[in-house]
Amino acid sequence: MVTLHLDEQGQITIPAELLAQLGLSPGAEVQIQIVGKTLQVQHPQTSSKGTQLIANLRGRATANLSADEILHLTRDNA
């Protein structure tokens, strides 16, 4: 176990040897969650870019259009 200290901004620096063991590099995305009184850091769940895009767009529609209306708007009328 490694003991780390929080800096003035409440941040920690993960030692390079731990990053290497996890296969992480600077700038890598991680997920953090609280489990009991433990802070757990893990690789994010991987999903396809299409799945991520749909998840980000879900619930953001601003107009109540039918599927036919959407197809008409998105098709090339040339």
N, C-alpha and C positions, 0 to 999 in steps of 0.2 A: 504494500500500500504506500502511496505517495501522499505526503501532506503538502498542500499549497496554501498560499496566503492571498487574500483578496487585496487588490490595490485600492486606491482612493476612489475609483469609479465603480468598485464592486466587481471587477473583472479578475480572472485568473489566466495564467499562461500555462498551457498544457506542455509539459516537457517533450522535447523532440523524440526521445526514445519511446514514449507512450504513443505519440502520433504515428511513428513508424510501425509499432506493433499493430495499430488499428488500420494501417494503410491510408492514413489521412495526410494531406499536405496543406500548407497555408491556403486559405480561401475555400477549402472544402466545406460543403454544407453538411451539417449534423442536426439531429433532432435531440432536444433536451426535454426530459420529463421528470417530475417528482414522483418517487415511489417510496411511500412512507416518509422517512426522514433522509432519503438518499436522492441525490441528483444524478440521474442516469443520462449518459451521452451515448448516442448510437448513430449508425449510418441511417440516412433517411430511407424509407421504403421506396424502392424503385418502381417506376411505372413509365409507360411510353409517353412521349411528348404529346401525342394526341389525347391520351387520357388526362394528362396534366392540363392541357388547354381546355378541354371540356369541363373539368372540375373547376377551373378558374372562371369560366363563363357561366356556369350553372347558376340560375336564379337572377341573372342580370338583364334579362329581356325587358324592354321598356314599352313595347307595343303588344297588344293582343291580336296577333295575326294568325290566320289559319295556315296549315302547311302549304296549301295551294297559293296563298298570297305570298308567302315567303319564297316559294319556288319561282313565282312570276317576277318578284323583285330581284332575285339573284341570277336568273338566266339572262344570257346575252340575247337581246332582241334584234340584233343586226341581221 
